[in-house]
Amino acid sequence: MKNSPIWPAARDRFLLPAWRWVRVRSVNAYAAARGWRPGRKTRVAGIVALVLVLAITIGLALLDWNLLRGPIGRWASARYDRQIELNGDLDVKLFSWTPSVHVRDLRVGGPSWARDRDTLKIADFQGSVRLLPLLIGRVEVPRVAIVRPEVVLIATEDGRRSWQLNPDKPDDGKGLKLPPIHQLIITDGSLSLDEQRRKIRMEATLSAREGSQGRAGFRLDGQGTINGTPLTLAVAGGPFINIRRDRPYPFQASLAGVNSTLEARGSITRPFDLGQFQTTLSLQGRDLADLYLLTGIALPNTPPYRLSGRLTRDDAKFSFNDFAGQVGSSDLSGDLVVDKVGDRRRVDAVLHSRLLDIDDLATVLGGTPTVTPAGNTVVTSGQPGRLLPDAPLAVERLRVMDGTLRYTAGQVKRNELDIRKVELGADLDRAILDLDPVAFTFNRGELRGTARINATRDTPYSTADFRLRGYPLESIIPAQGGVPTVTGRALGRLQLEGPGASIHDFAAASKGQITVVVPQGRMRSAFAELLGINASAGLFRLLGGDESDVEIRCAVADFRVAGGTATARTFVIDTTPVLAQGTGTLDLGAETLSLRIDGETKEARLVRLWSPITVQGPLTAPRVGIDTGSVVGQAGLAGVLGAVVNPLVALLPFVDPGLAEDANCGALISSAR
């Protein structure tokens, strides 16, 4: 029918008029049902509104936008509490599918505390936005071109930042997030950084060029100083052309300063969202603690290191996963996460070494590392002749972060203490560091304990509680002629507390108790006799090569510590032939000792010198001797008796009747624990 010649005439004559009649009647019926009819005022209002829209549209199309530079600048200055000026031409094109703005000579001044330096100056800025996505709330920027931008970033020691337009809003640490820019061009840009807390000063150039030649792409090259030492930064990426949100943007970066080098190669997973990236990070340097100035993360002192792993960022969370490498002569691997919780940085690490060099761990505890020509690490305490490390703890670094550490060493290289495994745990919460556990497993025996360092004070205050279980005496006292001098297992406990920025300072001002107990063991007979200076037995056995031994019934050394000086309350060594008792002190500050041991034989001896054994000198090299004054007195008495009475009677001062009795070992051990 539609192909019939009659159809057009019937459609125009009957169907279309009928449709118009039905539509009008339906609208009128609806309006009548709602009780509304457009009156004269309504029609006038509609006409006026239409005229106003047309007038505004025509006005905006013909407006000279330069007339608004002053009002816009004054409003922005009042809004952000800094001087903002549009000194050049302002051109805005609204009536387009890609509205655009063109600004010349834009100036954004510094905040009230940094008025002398402008935060941003731009000679020429051009930008556009897509209209249709904007209508549904999505911002897409087709093009941005910036000529001669000058950026100045200032961060003060108290945390103020010149680039924060709203200082009342805390930094959430999630990074700069910009809308996707499909094409970005930066010409002759410069950046100046003054970070006063970490003493970083840097001047950098930046550019983003189009094209496919070698100079195309993004470049940032900076040089400056950090804590007075050279600092260099280089960042490079591809051209900002046809950038899409779902297409990662590749980049590479290198940073060198404070004897450290960091190199990264990866991609920003969502271009222009700097809170999302993933990269392979390699870092090496002299000491991991130096990275604090570059990263703001407090790390322990270490020997030279070389590490590599995968670094990812998810807003405020950084994860350094599956990293591995060398620290000193030890391997190190694990995972490290840096996050921001509230207003504080948090670091959590799980680390492991397959084979640990114990000297590398001594560096972490405050020792001073020295790398030998062969590449090995030798650690000293710092001051010559000292045993306890004197490197001070950087308490200000512990106050800026929280975190946890779990470290294990599966094996330990051969060492004098015969340590086989190590386990360390640490929890840092608002400048209070809890070390739990601190455990060293020996070939036989174990040292395990806890410590707490309160770094909220100017001088840290620490407590320590360590227990020694089953440590072999033959690992402490060297063998003579290939034969152990003593055998047995030592038990001990150290409980100290006091102020001090280093381990040495802490010990020098500490108070508490140090106890060592040997429940039972064996000792060479010659040395047991010499405890009582029994010349007739001890010397002859020693010189004659006698390798027989006697029982150590018990040995107890209990020291009370006050002001860094440990004074012996109980000092008893009870063997089968001799009961020895001692007195004296250990000066933990000077790291010296002065002990006097008096021995009494339990059996009659023909020749015995009444002379105590003395142990004196530095802890690292004590000197063992005898009190010669007592020997002289004993010999003088013998001379008098020989001259007055009888030469045979002169031997009486050297005869010991052997009246000493066994010590009450159970009571001694119980009281010392």
C-alpha positions in Angstrom: 0.0 0.0 0.0 2.9 2.4 0.8 4.0 2.0 -2.8 0.6 3.0 -4.1 0.3 6.6 -5.5 -2.8 7.1 -3.4 -0.7 6.7 -0.1 1.0 10.1 0.0 -2.2 12.0 -0.5 -4.1 10.0 2.1 -1.3 10.4 4.6 -1.1 14.2 4.2 -4.8 14.7 4.1 -6.1 12.5 6.8 -3.5 10.7 9.0 -1.1 13.6 9.9 -4.0 16.0 10.9 -5.5 13.3 13.0 -2.2 12.6 14.8 -1.7 16.3 15.6 -5.3 16.6 17.0 -4.7 13.6 19.2 -1.4 14.9 20.5 -2.7 18.3 21.3 -5.8 17.0 23.0 -3.7 14.6 25.1 -1.4 17.4 26.3 -4.3 19.7 27.0 -6.2 17.0 28.8 -3.1 16.3 31.0 -2.7 20.0 31.8 -6.3 20.3 32.6 -6.2 17.2 34.8 -3.3 18.8 36.7 -5.2 22.1 37.1 -2.6 24.1 35.2 -3.0 26.3 32.1 -0.2 28.6 30.9 -1.2 32.1 31.7 0.0 35.4 30.4 2.6 35.8 33.2 4.0 32.4 32.6 4.4 33.0 28.9 6.1 36.3 29.6 8.5 34.7 32.1 9.4 32.0 29.6 10.1 34.6 27.0 12.3 36.7 29.5 14.3 33.6 30.5 14.9 32.7 26.9 16.0 36.3 26.2 18.4 36.2 29.2 20.0 32.9 28.1 20.5 34.3 24.6 21.9 37.5 26.0 24.3 35.7 28.3 25.4 33.4 25.5 26.0 36.3 23.2 27.8 38.2 26.0 30.2 35.3 26.8 30.9 34.9 23.1 31.8 38.6 22.7 33.3 39.1 26.2 36.8 40.4 26.5 38.1 38.0 29.2 40.9 40.4 30.1 38.4 42.4 32.1 38.1 39.4 34.5 41.8 39.0 35.2 41.7 41.3 38.2 38.6 39.9 39.9 39.8 36.3 39.3 43.2 37.2 40.8 41.7 38.9 43.9 39.3 36.0 44.5 42.1 33.4 44.2 44.5 35.4 46.4 41.9 35.7 49.2 40.9 32.0 48.8 44.4 30.6 49.1 46.1 33.3 51.2 48.8 34.2 48.7 49.2 36.6 45.9 47.9 35.2 42.6 48.1 37.3 39.5 47.1 37.0 35.8 49.4 39.6 34.3 49.1 38.7 30.6 46.3 38.2 28.2 43.4 35.8 29.2 41.5 34.1 26.4 38.7 31.6 27.0 36.8 29.7 24.3 33.6 28.2 25.8 31.5 27.3 22.7 33.3 24.3 21.5 33.3 20.6 21.9 36.7 21.2 23.5 36.5 24.4 25.6 40.0 25.9 26.1 41.8 28.6 28.1 45.0 30.5 27.2 46.8 32.4 30.0 49.9 34.5 29.7 52.2 35.5 32.5 50.6 33.7 35.4 52.1 34.2 38.9 51.3 32.3 42.1 53.2 33.8 45.1 54.5 32.0 48.1 52.6 31.7 51.5 52.9 34.3 54.2 56.1 32.7 55.6 57.8 32.5 52.1 56.7 35.8 50.4 60.2 36.4 48.9 59.9 33.5 46.4 57.0 32.8 44.1 55.7 29.2 44.2 54.9 29.2 40.4 55.4 31.4 37.4 54.3 30.5 33.9 55.1 32.5 30.8 52.4 30.9 28.7 49.7 28.2 29.5 47.3 26.6 27.1 44.8 23.9 28.0 41.6 22.3 26.8 39.0 19.9 28.1 36.5 17.6 26.4 32.9 18.8 26.9 30.8 15.6 26.6 32.8 13.6 29.3 32.7 16.7 31.5 28.9 16.7 31.5 28.9 13.3 33.1 31.6 14.2 35.7 34.7 12.8 34.0 37.6 15.2 33.2 39.6 14.5 30.0 42.3 16.9 28.9 43.2 16.7 25.2 46.2 19.1 25.4 48.3 21.1 27.8 51.2 23.3 26.7 53.3 25.2 29.2 56.1 27.6 28.4 58.9 28.5 30.8 57.3 27.2 34.1 59.3 28.1 37.2 58.4 26.0 40.2 59.8 26.7 43.7 59.1 24.1 46.5 60.0 24.9 50.1 59.6 22.6 53.1 60.5 23.8 56.5 61.7 21.8 59.5 58.4 22.1 61.2 56.6 20.5 58.3 55.2 23.5 56.4 55.1 23.2 52.6 54.9 26.2 50.2 53.0 24.3 47.5 50.1 23.3 49.8 47.3 25.7 48.8 45.2 24.4 51.8 47.6 24.0 54.7 44.8 23.0 57.1 44.3 19.8 55.1 46.9 17.2 56.1 48.9 15.4 53.5 47.4 12.0 53.1 50.6 10.7 51.3 48.6 9.3 48.3 50.6 11.3 45.8 49.6 13.8 43.1 46.6 12.8 41.0 45.9 14.7 37.8 43.3 14.0 35.2 44.5 12.2 32.1 46.3 14.5 29.7 46.5 13.1 26.1 49.2 15.5 25.0 51.6 17.4 27.3 54.2 19.8 26.2 56.6 21.6 28.6 59.2 24.0 27.3 62.2 25.4 29.2 60.9 24.4 32.7 62.8 24.8 36.0 62.3 23.4 39.5 63.9 24.6 42.7 63.7 22.5 45.9 64.6 23.6 49.5 63.9 20.8 51.9 65.2 22.2 55.2 64.5 19.2 57.5 66.9 16.9 55.5 69.0 19.8 54.2 68.3 19.2 50.6 68.8 21.9 48.0 68.4 21.2 44.3 68.0 23.0 41.0 66.5 21.1 38.1 65.4 21.5 34.5 62.3 19.8 33.1 60.9 19.5 29.6 58.4 17.4 27.7 58.9 17.3 24.0 57.0 15.8 21.1 58.5 13.8 18.3 60.4 10.6 17.8 64.0 11.8 18.0 66.4 11.2 20.9 65.5 14.5 22.7 61.8 13.8 22.6 59.9 12.7 25.7 60.0 13.8 29.4 63.2 14.8 31.1 64.0 16.1 34.6 67.6 16.7 35.5 68.6 18.1 38.8 71.8 18.8 40.8 72.3 20.1 44.3 73.4 19.1 47.8 72.0 17.0 50.6 73.5 17.6 54.0 76.4 19.4 52.3 77.3 16.5 50.0 76.5 16.3 46.2 73.1 15.2 45.0 72.0 14.3 41.5 68.6 13.3 40.1 67.5 12.2 36.6 64.1 11.1 35.5 63.2 10.2 31.9 60.1 9.0 30.1 58.5 8.8 26.7 56.6 11.6 24.9 53.2 12.5 26.3 51.3 11.7 23.1 48.1 9.7 23.0 48.4 9.0 26.7 45.6 6.8 28.0 44.5 6.0 31.5 44.6 2.2 30.9 48.0 2.2 29.3 51.0 2.3 31.7 53.5 5.1 31.1 57.2 3.8 31.2 59.9 5.7 33.0 63.4 5.4 34.5 65.0 7.3 37.3 68.3 7.5 39.2 69.1 9.3 42.4 72.6 9.6 43.9 73.6 11.3 47.2 75.0 10.7 50.7 77.2 7.8 49.4 74.0 6.0 48.1 72.7 5.3 44.6 69.1 4.4 43.7 68.0 3.3 40.2 64.5 2.5 39.1 63.0 1.3 35.9 59.2 0.8 35.6 55.9 2.4 34.8 53.1 4.5 36.2 50.2 2.1 36.0 47.6 5.0 35.6 49.3 7.9 33.8 49.2 11.2 35.8 48.2 9.3 38.9 51.5 9.4 40.7 50.1 7.4 43.6 50.2 4.3 41.4 53.4 2.8 39.9 55.5 -0.3 39.8 59.2 -0.5 39.2 62.4 -2.6 39.7 64.5 -0.8 42.2 68.3 -1.3 42.7 70.1 0.5 45.5 73.6 0.4 46.8 75.7 2.4 49.2 78.0 2.7 52.2 75.4 2.4 55.0 71.6 1.8 54.9 71.2 4.5 57.6 72.3 7.1 55.0 69.0 6.5 53.1 67.1 8.4 55.8 68.2 11.7 54.2 66.9 10.5 50.8 63.7 8.6 51.9 62.8 9.8 55.4 62.9 6.1 56.6 65.0 5.4 59.6 67.2 2.3 59.0 70.0 0.8 61.1 73.7 1.3 60.5 75.1 -1.4 58.3 78.2 -2.2 56.3 78.2 -1.5 52.5 75.2 -2.9 50.8 73.7 -3.8 47.4 70.0 -4.7 47.1 67.5 -5.1 44.3 63.7 -5.9 44.3 60.3 -4.9 43.1 58.9 -1.6 44.3 55.2 -0.8 44.0 53.1 2.1 45.2 49.4 2.0 46.0 48.5 5.6 47.1 50.3 6.0 50.5 51.6 2.4 50.6 55.0 1.5 49.2 56.0 -2.2 49.0 59.6 -3.4 48.4 58.9 -7.1 47.7 61.2 -10.1 47.0 64.3 -8.0 47.3 67.7 -9.7 47.7 71.4 -8.8 47.8 74.4 -8.4 50.1 74.9 -6.4 53.3 78.6 -6.6 54.2 79.6 -10.2 53.9 76.0 -11.5 54.5 73.2 -12.2 52.2 69.8 -10.4 52.9 66.4 -10.9 51.4 62.8 -10.2 52.4 59.9 -7.8 52.1 59.4 -4.2 53.4 56.2 -2.2 53.5 56.1 1.6 54.1 52.7 3.0 54.8 51.1 6.1 56.4 48.8 5.5 59.3 47.1 8.7 60.5 49.8 11.3 60.6 52.7 8.9 61.1 54.8 6.8 58.8 54.9 3.0 59.5 57.6 0.5 58.3 57.1 -3.2 58.6 59.9 -5.6 57.5 60.4 -9.4 57.4 64.0 -10.2 56.6 66.2 -13.3 56.4 69.8 -14.3 55.8 70.8 -17.7 54.7 74.4 -17.1 55.9 75.2 -14.3 58.3 78.6 -12.8 59.1 78.3 -11.9 62.8 80.4 -8.8 62.3 77.7 -7.4 60.0 75.2 -7.8 62.8 77.6 -6.1 65.2 77.5 -3.0 63.0 73.7 -2.8 63.5 74.3 -2.8 67.2 76.6 0.2 67.1 79.9 -1.2 65.9 82.1 0.6 63.4 82.6 -1.4 60.1 85.9 -1.4 58.2 86.1 -3.1 54.8 89.4 -4.9 54.3 91.2 -5.0 50.9 89.9 -8.6 50.5 86.3 -7.3 50.8 85.6 -8.6 54.3 84.0 -6.5 57.0 85.8 -6.0 60.3 83.8 -4.4 63.1 85.2 -2.5 66.1 83.5 -0.8 69.0 84.6 2.6 67.9 87.2 3.6 70.5 90.4 1.5 70.6 90.5 -1.0 73.4 86.8 -0.9 74.0 84.4 -3.9 74.0 81.0 -2.1 74.0 80.0 -0.1 70.9 79.8 3.7 71.5 77.9 4.8 68.4 75.0 7.0 69.6 71.4 6.2 68.7 69.7 8.7 66.4 66.7 9.2 68.7 65.1 11.9 66.4 64.8 9.3 63.7 62.9 6.9 65.9 60.4 9.7 66.7 59.1 10.1 63.2 57.9 6.6 62.4 56.5 3.4 63.8 56.9 -0.2 62.7 58.0 -3.8 63.2 60.9 -6.0 62.2 61.3 -9.7 62.1 64.8 -11.1 61.2 66.2 -14.6 61.2 69.6 -16.0 60.1 69.5 -19.7 59.2 73.3 -20.1 59.6 76.2 -18.0 60.9 79.7 -18.0 59.6 82.4 -19.5 61.8 83.0 -17.1 64.8 84.7 -17.0 68.1 81.5 -17.3 70.1 80.3 -20.3 68.0 76.9 -18.7 67.2 74.9 -20.8 64.8 71.5 -19.0 64.5 70.1 -15.5 65.1 66.5 -14.3 65.7 65.6 -10.7 66.2 62.2 -9.0 66.7 61.5 -5.2 67.1 58.4 -3.1 67.6 58.6 0.7 67.4 55.6 2.7 68.6 55.9 6.5 69.2 59.6 6.5 70.0 59.5 3.4 72.3 61.5 0.5 70.8 60.8 -3.0 72.1 63.3 -5.7 71.1 61.7 -9.1 71.6 63.3 -11.5 71.1 67.0 -11.0 70.8 68.2 -14.6 70.5 71.5 -16.2 69.7 71.7 -19.9 69.4 75.2 -21.3 70.0 76.6 -24.7 69.0 75.6 -25.6 72.6 73.4 -23.2 74.6 71.4 -20.1 73.9 71.3 -16.4 74.8 67.8 -15.0 74.7 66.3 -11.8 76.1 64.4 -8.6 75.6 65.2 -4.9 75.7 63.3 -1.6 75.7 64.6 1.8 74.5 62.6 4.8 75.5 63.6 7.5 72.9 61.0 10.0 74.0 63.6 11.6 76.2 66.6 13.6 75.1 68.8 10.9 76.4 67.3 7.4 75.8 66.4 5.3 78.9 66.8 1.6 78.4 66.1 -1.7 80.1 67.5 -5.1 79.3 66.8 -8.6 80.5 68.9 -11.5 79.1 69.3 -15.1 80.0 72.1 -17.4 79.1 71.4 -21.1 79.1 73.8 -24.0 78.7 76.8 -22.1 77.2 80.0 -24.3 77.3 82.8 -23.1 79.5 85.4 -24.5 77.1 84.2 -21.8 74.6 85.1 -19.1 77.1 88.3 -20.4 78.7 90.9 -21.6 76.1 92.4 -25.1 76.2 96.0 -25.7 77.3 98.0 -28.1 75.3 94.9 -29.2 73.4 93.2 -30.2 76.6 90.2 -28.2 78.0 91.0 -26.3 81.1 87.4 -26.5 82.3 84.2 -28.1 81.0 80.6 -27.6 82.0 77.6 -25.4 81.1 77.1 -21.8 82.3 73.8 -20.2 83.1 73.5 -16.5 83.5 71.1 -13.6 83.7 71.7 -9.8 83.1 69.1 -7.3 84.3 70.1 -3.7 83.7 68.5 -0.3 83.2 69.7 3.2 82.8 70.2 6.2 80.5 72.5 6.3 77.6 72.6 7.1 73.9 74.9 4.1 73.1 75.4 0.6 74.5 78.6 1.8 76.2 76.9 4.9 77.7 74.0 2.7 78.9 76.3 0.3 80.6 78.4 3.1 82.2 75.3 4.5 83.9 73.3 1.3 84.5 72.0 -0.3 87.6 70.8 -3.9 88.2 72.3 -7.3 88.5 74.6 -9.7 86.7 74.7 -13.4 87.6 76.6 -16.3 86.3 76.1 -19.9 87.6 77.9 -23.2 86.8 75.9 -25.9 88.4 78.5 -28.6 87.8 81.5 -29.3 85.6 85.2 -30.5 85.5 88.5 -28.6 85.9 92.0 -29.7 85.4 93.5 -30.7 88.7 96.5 -28.4 88.3 94.3 -25.3 87.9 92.0 -26.3 90.8 95.1 -26.6 93.1 96.4 -23.2 91.9 93.1 -21.6 93.0 94.5 -22.1 96.4 98.1 -21.4 95.3 99.1 -24.9 96.3 102.6 -25.0 94.9 103.3 -28.6 95.9 100.4 -29.9 93.9 99.3 -27.3 91.4 102.7 -26.3 90.0 104.1 -29.8 89.9 101.0 -31.1 88.1 101.0 -28.3 85.7 104.7 -28.5 84.9 104.5 -32.2 84.7 101.8 -32.2 82.1 99.2 -33.8 84.4 95.9 -33.8 82.4 93.7 -35.3 85.2 90.6 -33.3 86.2 88.5 -32.8 89.3 84.8 -32.0 89.8 83.5 -28.5 89.9 80.7 -28.8 92.5 79.4 -25.3 91.6 80.5 -21.8 90.7 78.5 -18.7 91.4 79.3 -15.1 90.5 76.6 -12.6 91.6 77.2 -8.9 91.0 75.1 -5.9 92.0 75.4 -3.0 89.6 75.0 0.6 90.5 76.2 3.6 88.6 77.9 1.4 86.0 80.0 -0.4 88.6 79.3 -4.1 89.3 80.3 -5.2 92.8 80.6 -8.9 93.7 78.1 -10.0 96.3 78.8 -13.7 95.9 81.8 -15.1 94.1 82.4 -18.8 94.9 84.2 -21.6 92.9 83.8 -24.9 94.8 85.9 -27.8 93.4 86.7 -31.1 95.0 90.1 -30.0 96.4 89.7 -26.3 96.8 87.0 -23.8 97.8 87.7 -20.4 96.2 85.9 -17.1 97.2 86.4 -13.8 95.5 85.7 -10.1 95.9 86.0 -7.1 93.5 84.4 -5.0 90.9 83.7 -4.5 87.2 83.7 -1.0 85.9 81.4 -1.1 82.9 82.2 2.5 82.0 85.9 2.1 81.9 85.5 -1.5 80.8 88.0 -2.7 83.4 87.8 -5.3 86.2 89.6 -5.8 89.6 89.0 -9.2 91.2 90.7 -11.0 94.1 90.2 -14.7 94.6 91.2 -16.4 97.9 91.4 -20.2 97.8 91.3 -22.7 100.7 92.3 -26.3 100.3 90.1 -29.1 101.7 93.0 -31.5 102.3 96.3 -31.0 104.1 99.1 -29.6 101.9 102.8 -29.4 102.7 103.6 -26.3 100.7 100.9 -23.7 100.1 101.5 -20.0 99.4 99.0 -17.8 101.2 98.4 -15.5 98.2 95.2 -14.5 96.5 94.9 -14.6 92.7 94.2 -11.2 91.1 92.5 -10.5 87.9 92.9 -6.9 86.8 92.9 -4.7 83.7 90.7 -4.1 80.7 87.9 -6.5 79.9 89.4 -7.1 76.5 92.8 -8.3 77.9 92.7 -9.0 81.7 95.9 -9.8 83.6 96.0 -12.8 85.9 98.6 -12.6 88.8 99.1 -13.2 92.5 99.2 -10.8 95.4 102.9 -10.8 96.1 102.5 -8.9 99.4 100.9 -11.9 101.0 103.6 -14.2 99.8 106.3 -11.8 101.2 104.5 -11.8 104.5 104.2 -15.5 104.6 108.0 -15.9 103.8 108.8 -13.3 106.5 107.0 -15.2 109.2 108.8 -18.4 108.1 112.2 -16.6 108.5 111.5 -15.4 112.0 110.4 -18.9 113.1 113.5 -20.4 111.6 115.9 -18.0 113.4 114.2 -18.2 116.7 112.9 -21.7 117.1 114.0 -24.4 114.6 114.5 -24.6 110.9 111.9 -27.3 110.6 109.3 -25.0 112.3 110.0 -22.5 109.6 107.9 -24.7 107.2 104.8 -24.3 109.3 103.6 -21.1 107.5 103.6 -23.0 104.3 101.6 -26.0 105.7 97.9 -25.9 105.1 95.8 -28.2 107.4 93.0 -28.4 104.8 90.1 -27.2 107.0 87.9 -25.8 104.1 84.5 -27.4 103.8 82.2 -27.9 100.8 80.1 -24.9 99.9 76.3 -25.1 100.1 75.9 -25.1 96.3 72.1 -25.4 96.4 71.7 -22.3 98.5 74.2 -20.3 96.5 72.5 -21.1 93.2 69.1 -20.4 94.5 70.1 -17.0 96.0 71.8 -16.0 92.8 68.8 -16.7 90.5 
